[in-house]
Amino acid sequence: MVLLCSKNRFLSRLFFLFEPSFDREYEYTLKGRYEALTSRYQNDYSNANLRRCVHRIEKGLFHKYRKDQFGKDLLTELYREVKSLDKFPFVDKNEVDWSINTLTEYKSFSYDQNKVQECIDILTDLKTNEFDIDKSRLEIEKQNPKFSVLSELYHARSSVRYFTEQKVDLSEVQAAVDIAKLAPTACNRQPFSLHFLDTREDIDFIGGLAPGTKGFLENIPALAVVVGHASSFRFTRDRHLVYTDSALFLGHFLPALKSIGLSSCVLNWVPDWNNDRSGVEYLGLDLSKTIICLVAIGHQDMECSSPVSTKKTSGVLLRYKESGETNEV
């Protein structure tokens, strides 16, 4: 049955319809979509779509060929999210400050400056969390030189979308992989591979299948394709390990690239059946493989700035359980 399903899309759907191990996945996916579409985000103290909207505006501000006006529909979406923030007991302080700073800069490029200002006013009046354990990091840095070096490296890295024409040295990428492969992986299987592309034809084809690459794909000098190997697992319960293990790998790979002078940007990959299949077949792989994400690699064009992309406060990300309750730090 499984063999037949692997060769037929319709039979595959029937198989998973009656496969109970996927029930929880259906549940959290549907519940998550409801939370997102209603802007509830319970217990998050952060509006994910607000963050996405602000980031997209920020990318427009830092675009190499920025328009005099942009983001008309995006502003409408962001305005709706800002108006929903009164449902939160408090909102992440970094999120609010980042949104205000970005909107202040964006105001003169918007189609509706009054609406932008209203968003800024609402954000300014919001109650935010005041305590941030980022402060404790500074104390640790003073006490531990190794941590200080690591902190400097990670804070120096940012997502770069505009590169020079300088060719990427494969040996440098190999060196970064040699570090990244030390990342933890389930039962030491490392169910992924990294496919390095540096020809214009290959980059344009694979990069063109990914969403969100319009406007900068043509200047990417090298592309690393992270591919997951479902063939590494005998049980459906292990299906997410291609994502978990490759993410752990990337957590080592990106700073390793930065340490040797290479900039990078992780490009999302939406698991669309046709695009994923096209990408996998283009790479000459069988259909037990799937593309996890793409990584643009190159030498940064120093004439172009990168989005700030302020992260959440550590006090919102780190939770602890005490007296039967889970609290933010």
Summary of the structure (lengths in Angstrom):
residues: 329
radius of gyration: 21.8
end to end distance: 49.3
largest distance: 60.4
contacts: 907
relative contact order: 0.13
helix: 54%
strand: 13%
